[in-house]
Amino acid sequence: MKLPKDASISAGGLCPHTCFTLVPASSLRRQSNTSFLASDRGCSDSSFTLPSDLLIDYVSQDPFKEPDFSKIEHKGRFNLRRPLKRCSKILSHHTESLRSIFESRPRIFAYSVLLTPDGARFIRWDRSCAIVTEKFPWTMDDTILADFLWRFDNMSQDLHGIDPTATSPTPEEDKRARKAFSSSKKTRVTNRTPLFKLAVTDEVTREEHFYIISSPQFSNSTIYGKSTTGYIAFDLQAGSLVWLKDTWRDTSTTWRNEGELYR
């Protein structure tokens, strides 16, 4: 089965609420493989401004291997990755593409699909690990892939992995934030750029403070770990732009959190 090279894929009515957009190889600094980003609820001529929820990557070789459960029981763990340089590059390119999904909006986890000539795998990614399914066939009409795409198209945003605490600002808040962002040379916010409203709770006073953000000014180069991300944010209470740092905090009792140090 050959994947289409069109700018968008028609899912034949299977996913009426999802736009599948071909990712140009030049935007990923590579010349091989074929990648598609799925954007929730509609398409546009400028698809890259839409937050994406799913990565579908067609690669020439499966970078994973099926587990040997006898070795898992004996050693307690098993490396699913193939020890080949080509496979390491495939995974590196895959995670590079996946970064755009994590950067497009605040999220907790994300899904991706790896398609190969002889099978496919689903992967669930979060900041701690990646969960990989067994390989399954995908080139027939009635497949697990088709069922997954239909379910994904009908799932709520929180099941897509989107952070439920990041909400949409009101029209008035949106207008105020865009006006503030347009006054700064450090932000690149247009009328089409999605904005998100975050609530930050002071751990001492328990008061909530609200900020509006767009795309991050800084993000970690990997999707694993603390995922430190920096935003130029609009402070709704103060009516000014501030620097907002978001990170997955280390829960170790031997470390003081950053907020306590600043106080």
VENZIPE-V437176 format. One record per pair of residues at least 12 apart in sequence whose ideal C-beta (glycine too) atoms are under 10 Angstrom apart, sorted by the first residue. I is the first residue (numbers start at 0). J is the second residue. D is the distance in whole Angstrom. If there is no record, write none. Layout:
BEGIN
I/J/D
I/J/D
END
This chain:
BEGIN
0/57/10
0/114/9
0/116/9
0/137/8
0/138/4
0/139/9
1/33/10
1/57/10
1/138/10
2/21/9
2/33/5
2/34/10
2/35/8
2/55/9
2/57/5
2/114/8
3/19/9
3/21/8
3/33/9
3/35/10
4/21/7
4/33/8
5/19/9
5/20/10
5/21/7
6/19/10
6/20/7
6/21/6
6/23/9
6/42/10
6/44/9
6/46/8
7/19/6
7/20/6
7/21/7
7/35/9
7/38/10
7/42/6
7/46/7
8/20/8
8/21/8
8/35/6
8/37/9
8/55/9
10/37/9
10/145/9
10/148/7
10/149/9
10/152/8
11/145/9
12/149/10
13/145/6
13/146/10
13/148/6
13/149/5
13/152/7
14/37/8
14/53/10
14/145/10
14/148/5
14/149/7
14/150/10
14/151/7
14/152/4
14/153/9
15/41/10
15/152/7
15/153/10
16/38/10
16/39/7
16/40/5
16/41/7
16/151/10
16/152/5
16/153/8
17/37/5
17/38/7
17/39/6
17/40/8
17/41/9
17/42/9
17/52/8
17/53/8
17/148/8
17/149/10
17/151/7
17/152/5
17/153/10
18/35/10
18/36/9
18/37/7
18/38/5
18/39/8
18/40/8
18/41/6
18/42/3
18/43/8
18/46/6
18/49/7
18/51/9
19/35/5
19/36/8
19/37/5
19/38/8
19/42/9
19/46/9
19/53/9
19/55/7
19/148/9
20/34/10
20/35/6
20/36/5
20/37/8
20/38/7
20/42/7
20/43/10
20/46/4
20/47/8
20/49/8
20/51/8
21/33/7
21/34/8
21/35/6
21/36/8
21/46/9
22/34/4
22/35/7
22/36/6
22/46/10
22/47/9
22/51/9
22/54/8
22/55/10
22/56/9
22/96/7
22/99/8
23/47/9
24/92/10
26/47/8
26/96/9
26/99/9
27/92/7
27/95/6
27/96/6
27/98/10
27/99/9
28/92/9
28/95/8
29/88/9
29/91/10
29/92/6
29/95/8
29/96/9
31/58/8
31/59/7
31/88/9
31/89/9
31/92/8
32/56/6
32/57/6
32/58/5
32/59/7
32/88/10
32/89/7
32/92/6
32/93/8
32/96/9
32/114/10
33/55/9
33/56/8
33/57/4
33/58/8
33/59/10
33/114/9
34/54/7
34/55/7
34/56/5
34/57/7
34/58/9
34/92/8
34/93/8
34/95/10
34/96/5
34/97/10
34/99/10
34/111/10
35/51/9
35/53/8
35/54/8
35/55/4
35/56/8
35/57/8
35/96/10
35/112/9
35/114/10
36/49/9
36/50/10
36/51/4
36/52/8
36/53/7
36/54/6
36/55/8
36/56/10
36/96/8
36/97/10
36/99/7
36/100/7
36/103/9
37/49/10
37/51/6
37/52/6
37/53/4
37/54/8
37/55/7
37/100/9
37/110/9
37/111/10
37/112/9
37/148/8
37/151/8
37/152/9
37/159/10
38/50/7
38/51/5
38/52/7
38/53/9
38/103/9
39/51/8
39/52/5
39/53/9
39/104/10
39/151/9
39/152/9
39/154/9
39/156/7
39/159/7
39/161/9
40/52/10
40/152/10
40/156/9
43/191/8
45/189/9
45/191/6
47/99/8
47/103/9
48/103/9
48/189/8
48/190/10
48/191/5
48/192/6
48/193/8
48/214/10
49/103/8
49/104/10
49/191/9
49/193/8
50/99/9
50/100/8
50/102/9
50/103/4
50/104/4
50/105/10
50/106/9
50/156/10
50/159/10
50/161/8
50/193/6
50/195/9
50/214/9
51/96/10
51/97/10
51/99/6
51/100/5
51/101/10
51/102/10
51/103/5
51/104/9
51/109/9
52/100/7
52/103/8
52/104/9
52/106/8
52/109/7
52/110/8
52/151/8
52/154/9
52/156/8
52/159/5
52/160/7
52/161/7
53/97/10
53/100/8
53/109/8
53/110/6
53/111/7
53/112/7
53/147/10
53/148/9
53/151/6
53/152/10
53/159/8
53/160/9
54/93/7
54/94/10
54/96/5
54/97/5
54/98/10
54/99/8
54/100/6
54/109/7
54/110/8
54/111/4
54/112/7
54/113/9
54/122/9
54/124/9
55/96/10
55/110/10
55/111/7
55/112/5
55/113/8
55/114/7
55/119/9
55/144/9
55/148/9
56/89/8
56/92/8
56/93/5
56/96/6
56/97/9
56/111/7
56/112/7
56/113/6
56/114/7
56/115/10
56/122/10
57/112/9
57/113/8
57/114/4
57/115/8
57/116/9
57/119/9
58/85/10
58/86/9
58/88/10
58/89/5
58/90/9
58/92/8
58/93/7
58/113/6
58/114/7
58/115/6
58/116/9
59/85/8
59/89/8
59/115/7
59/116/7
60/81/8
60/83/8
60/85/6
60/86/6
60/88/10
60/89/6
60/115/7
60/116/9
60/117/10
61/81/7
61/86/8
61/89/9
61/113/7
61/114/10
61/115/5
61/116/9
61/117/7
61/118/7
61/119/9
61/120/7
61/134/7
62/79/9
62/80/6
62/81/6
62/83/8
62/85/8
62/86/4
62/87/7
62/88/9
62/89/5
62/90/5
62/91/9
62/92/10
62/93/8
62/113/8
62/115/9
62/120/9
62/131/10
63/78/10
63/79/5
63/80/6
63/81/7
63/86/8
63/89/10
63/90/9
63/113/8
63/115/10
63/120/6
63/122/9
63/131/6
63/132/9
63/133/9
63/134/8
64/77/9
64/78/9
64/79/6
64/80/8
64/81/5
64/82/9
64/86/9
64/134/9
65/77/10
65/79/8
65/133/7
65/134/7
66/78/9
66/79/6
66/131/10
66/133/9
79/120/10
79/129/9
79/131/6
80/131/9
89/113/8
89/115/9
90/113/9
90/122/10
90/129/9
93/111/7
93/113/7
93/122/8
93/124/10
93/129/10
94/111/9
94/122/10
94/124/8
94/129/9
94/221/8
94/222/6
94/223/9
95/220/9
95/221/10
95/222/10
96/111/8
97/109/6
97/110/10
97/111/6
97/122/9
97/124/6
97/129/9
97/222/6
98/218/8
98/219/9
98/220/8
98/221/8
98/222/6
100/124/9
100/159/10
100/160/9
100/222/9
101/124/8
101/125/10
101/126/9
101/160/9
101/215/10
101/218/8
101/219/9
101/222/5
101/226/8
101/228/9
102/214/7
102/215/6
102/218/5
102/219/10
102/222/9
102/228/8
103/161/10
103/193/8
103/214/7
103/215/10
104/156/9
104/159/10
104/160/10
104/161/6
104/162/8
104/165/7
104/193/7
104/194/10
104/195/6
104/212/9
104/213/10
104/214/9
105/161/7
105/162/4
105/163/10
105/164/8
105/165/4
105/166/10
105/195/6
105/197/7
105/212/8
105/215/9
105/228/9
105/230/10
105/245/8
106/124/10
106/125/9
106/156/9
106/157/10
106/159/8
106/160/5
106/161/5
106/162/5
106/163/10
106/165/8
107/125/6
107/126/8
107/157/8
107/159/10
107/160/5
107/161/8
107/162/6
107/163/8
107/164/10
107/165/10
107/247/10
108/123/6
108/124/6
108/125/4
108/126/8
108/127/10
108/129/10
108/130/9
108/158/10
108/159/9
108/160/4
108/161/9
108/162/10
109/122/9
109/123/8
109/124/5
109/125/8
109/159/8
109/160/5
109/161/9
109/222/8
110/122/7
110/123/6
110/124/7
110/130/10
110/147/9
110/151/7
110/154/10
110/158/10
110/159/8
110/160/7
111/123/8
111/124/7
111/129/9
112/132/10
112/137/9
112/144/7
112/147/8
112/148/9
112/151/9
113/131/8
113/132/10
113/134/9
114/137/6
114/138/9
114/144/8
115/134/8
115/137/9
116/138/9
117/134/8
117/136/8
117/137/10
117/138/9
118/133/9
118/134/4
118/135/6
118/136/6
118/137/7
118/138/9
119/132/9
119/134/7
119/135/6
119/136/8
119/137/4
119/138/9
119/142/8
119/143/8
119/144/6
119/147/9
120/132/5
120/133/7
120/134/6
120/135/8
120/137/10
121/133/9
121/135/9
121/143/8
121/144/9
121/147/7
121/151/10
123/160/8
124/160/8
124/222/6
124/223/9
125/160/8
125/222/8
125/223/9
125/226/10
125/247/10
126/219/10
126/221/10
126/222/7
126/223/6
126/224/6
126/225/8
126/226/5
126/246/10
126/247/5
127/223/7
127/224/9
127/247/9
128/223/8
129/222/9
129/223/9
132/147/10
135/147/10
161/195/10
162/195/9
162/197/9
162/245/10
164/195/10
164/196/9
164/197/7
164/198/6
164/199/10
164/200/10
165/195/4
165/196/7
165/197/6
165/198/9
165/212/8
165/245/10
166/195/7
166/196/5
166/197/8
166/198/8
166/209/10
167/193/9
167/194/8
167/195/7
167/196/7
167/211/10
168/194/6
168/195/8
168/196/4
168/197/10
168/209/9
168/210/10
168/211/5
168/212/10
168/233/9
168/235/8
169/196/8
169/235/10
172/194/8
172/196/7
172/209/8
172/211/6
172/233/8
172/235/6
173/194/6
173/196/9
173/211/8
173/233/10
175/211/8
175/233/7
175/235/8
175/238/7
176/188/8
176/194/6
176/195/10
176/196/9
176/210/9
176/211/4
176/212/9
176/213/8
176/232/9
176/233/4
176/234/10
176/235/8
176/238/10
176/240/9
177/189/9
177/190/7
177/192/8
177/194/7
177/211/9
177/213/9
177/233/9
178/233/9
179/211/9
179/231/9
179/232/10
179/233/5
179/234/9
179/238/8
179/239/7
179/240/6
180/192/8
180/194/8
180/211/9
180/212/10
180/213/7
180/231/8
180/232/10
180/233/7
180/240/7
182/240/8
183/231/7
183/233/10
183/240/6
185/216/7
185/231/6
185/240/9
186/213/7
186/214/9
186/216/8
186/230/9
186/231/5
186/232/10
186/233/10
186/240/8
187/213/8
187/214/8
187/216/9
187/231/10
188/212/10
188/213/5
188/214/8
188/231/9
188/233/10
189/213/9
192/213/5
192/214/7
193/212/10
193/213/7
193/214/8
194/211/5
194/212/7
194/213/6
194/214/10
194/233/8
195/210/9
195/211/7
195/212/6
195/213/8
195/214/10
195/230/9
195/232/10
196/209/6
196/210/7
196/211/5
196/212/8
196/232/10
196/233/9
196/235/8
197/209/7
197/210/5
197/211/8
197/212/6
197/230/9
197/232/7
197/235/10
197/243/7
197/245/8
198/210/8
199/232/9
199/234/10
199/243/8
199/245/9
199/258/10
201/258/9
202/256/8
202/258/7
202/259/9
202/262/10
203/258/9
203/259/9
203/262/8
206/236/10
207/236/10
208/234/7
208/235/8
208/236/6
208/237/9
208/241/10
209/232/10
209/233/9
209/234/8
209/235/4
209/236/7
210/230/8
210/232/4
210/233/7
210/234/6
210/235/7
210/236/9
210/237/10
210/240/10
210/241/7
210/243/6
211/230/9
211/232/6
211/233/4
211/234/8
211/235/7
211/240/10
211/243/10
212/228/9
212/229/10
212/230/4
212/231/8
212/232/5
212/233/8
212/243/6
212/245/9
213/230/7
213/231/8
213/232/9
213/233/9
214/228/10
214/230/8
214/231/10
215/227/10
215/228/5
215/229/6
215/230/5
215/231/9
215/243/9
215/245/8
216/228/9
216/229/5
216/230/6
216/231/6
216/232/10
216/242/8
216/243/10
217/229/4
217/230/8
217/231/10
217/242/10
217/244/9
218/230/9
218/245/9
219/246/9
224/246/9
224/247/8
224/249/10
225/245/10
225/246/5
225/247/5
225/248/8
225/249/7
226/245/8
226/246/7
226/247/5
227/244/7
227/245/7
227/246/4
227/247/8
228/243/9
228/244/7
228/245/5
228/246/7
228/247/10
229/242/7
229/243/7
229/244/5
229/245/8
229/246/9
230/242/7
230/243/5
230/244/8
230/245/7
231/243/8
232/244/10
232/245/10
244/257/8
END
